[in-house]
Amino acid sequence: MNYFEFDTNVSKKTRAMQQSAREFGMEVVRPAGIQLDKIQDPADAIAEQSCLWDVFRKYRELGFHKLLLPPAFGGKMGKVSAQARRLIFEQLGYADAGLAISMDLSGMPFLLGTLSASKEVRDWARQYCQDSEANMIGCWAITEPDHGTDWIMATTKAGANPKVVPSLTAVKKGNEYILNGRKSASVTNGTIATHGVVHVGLDLSKGMHGSGLAICPFDLPGVSKGKPLDKLGKRPLNQGAIIFEDVKIPEKYMLLKIPGLFEANSIGKGIVGLANSQMGLVVSSQARAIVDETLNYAKEHSCNGSALSEQQEIRLKLFNMFKTAESARRFAHSVAEHSPLGDPNPIAKMFLAIRATFWAAGNSISLLQDRYDTYKDSKRIKAIVQKHKPGSGIIDWSIYGMASKVLATETAFNLAREAIEIMGEDSLSTDNPVEKMLRDARTSMIEDGVNEALALAASEKLLA
Ligand SMILES: Cc1cc2nc3c(=O)[nH]c(=O)nc-3n(C[C@H](O)[C@H](O)[C@H](O)COP(=O)(O)OP(=O)(O)OC[C@H]3O[C@@H](n4cnc5c(N)ncnc54)[C@H](O)[C@@H]3O)c2cc1C
């Protein structure tokens, strides 16, 4: 159905991008998602001839992979508005919530790598922007076989418990770190990723807070991958373990090398907040897709001699579905609109186009960490840390990111259940899009943090 457009001041350029995303979504992403979902062996879903690669290549051809990368590296950050990014990802989520997240996460290491002191790492961002064949794919490797929720709780005070520590560790030896351990079979893009943002334990006495963040290429000796995960929902989204056995990485790959840098949980919760806000956007759009499927079904099918859409009880249900989906969607957009990754001001825009900005930023971040012991007690740094502590009065946007994800995924799942009640037996056929959407929606409730864990983590911040 046609929906009222709440976004005002949408430029012609943004409208055109939204339209391209809609066409890409419905002509390429949705059919590929359906096809990939039905593939029995997940290894076939990532094989060379798989339609997964048509999705990734078209995404690159449209330049959507560059949306968050700075122009200094060939990206479009600041050139394409944050509003356009929202409207594009909404279309991709509508088409297939799993593939939308897979595409989105594929750029994460290259974006964070722009803040590295190493030219080699920063250059990966430029190569990624130029990569139209999807040869470079990123992932966010955080959870471990024994630590899923623990990584969400790492953003809270519980993360300081020294009895709960990351299983992937990085030990410094000279100018290198040696990595040992594994990331869980749940890592999105895990078996197809060439690079990753990898959370590692640096100082186990500090519990999960004692972690650092490395940007790693996966062609290093000692890195291996598990089998692609076979699973219930979001089957088109590749997942798999990444194993590290005596993997040596140069110090320059360690972006955050001070365990618990100033306030480890500030950085962690920032990343979790951003990831969850994006999930909210994508999955609330899937909720809208579920409503549309149900509306169409009700118009086309009859029961007891009259069209379903003519029956009062069904009409009431349909309106409630519409109302619920649109509320979650609007909340997700409002939260994303206020993301820290919003539109840069004109001066920042100018700096984003200059490579030297990133050379200076990367080296400053590195220097600050090298001189951590000197700086950490400085009045200025203490004031900054104090200002950002929970309870300091600064509004914590990450709570909204988490709320957006929880609301969107619960909404999508509840609506899929409602759709199944309305459609009856027909809904159970694997030919019915809602059957897949139900499995996808349930999976999303676990992705990027089990909803209950996110609620617990966010509530600590509410009560601070
Ligand atoms: C589709 C999908 C994509 C994903 N993508 C990624 C990715 O890109 N990168 C990545 O690293 N990971 C990824 N994950 C992993 C995901 O983040 C974890 O599955 C999630 O955080 C939950 O961890 P777990 O599965 O280990 O569950 P557990 O942590 O084992 O939790 C099991 C249950 O116990 C409860 N529980 C556990 N601890 C507590 C506690 N302290 N207090 C209260 N309740 C608790 C949880 O709420 C949950 O209900 C993905 C998962 C999915 C489903």
The ligand as a Gaussian input file, in Angstrom:
#p B3LYP/6-31G(d) Opt

LIG

0 1
 C       21.085000     -13.152000      12.965000
 C       22.183000     -12.943000      13.961000
 C       23.271000     -12.166000      13.603000
 C       24.329000     -11.994000      14.509000
 N       25.411000     -11.250000      14.116000
 C       26.477000     -11.156000      14.932000
 C       27.639000     -10.437000      14.510000
 O       27.673000      -9.814000      13.442000
 N       28.726000     -10.454000      15.321000
 C       28.730000     -11.118000      16.506000
 O       29.748000     -11.119000      17.159000
 N       27.624000     -11.771000      16.959000
 C       26.505000     -11.807000      16.200000
 N       25.374000     -12.468000      16.633000
 C       25.371000     -13.069000      17.955000
 C       24.420000     -12.359000      18.914000
 O       24.912000     -11.087000      19.264000
 C       24.231000     -13.271000      20.126000
 O       23.540000     -14.420000      19.681000
 C       23.448000     -12.598000      21.229000
 O       24.183000     -11.544000      21.797000
 C       23.058000     -13.590000      22.327000
 O       24.137000     -14.352000      22.737000
 P       24.017000     -15.946000      22.859000
 O       23.331000     -16.408000      21.621000
 O       25.363000     -16.459000      23.155000
 O       23.035000     -16.200000      24.038000
 P       23.415000     -16.313000      25.617000
 O       24.282000     -15.171000      25.996000
 O       23.937000     -17.685000      25.820000
 O       22.020000     -16.138000      26.251000
 C       21.044000     -17.179000      26.300000
 C       19.874000     -16.694000      27.114000
 O       20.283000     -16.409000      28.458000
 C       19.956000     -15.069000      28.820000
 N       21.066000     -14.479000      29.577000
 C       22.371000     -14.695000      29.392000
 N       23.114000     -13.975000      30.250000
 C       22.251000     -13.265000      30.990000
 C       22.387000     -12.326000      32.049000
 N       23.575000     -11.966000      32.527000
 N       21.279000     -11.789000      32.563000
 C       20.072000     -12.149000      32.105000
 N       19.867000     -13.028000      31.105000
 C       20.935000     -13.578000      30.564000
 C       19.794000     -14.322000      27.497000
 O       18.889000     -13.231000      27.603000
 C       19.265000     -15.410000      26.581000
 O       17.876000     -15.455000      26.661000
 C       24.288000     -12.614000      15.775000
 C       23.171000     -13.377000      16.138000
 C       22.132000     -13.535000      15.253000
 C       20.944000     -14.361000      15.663000

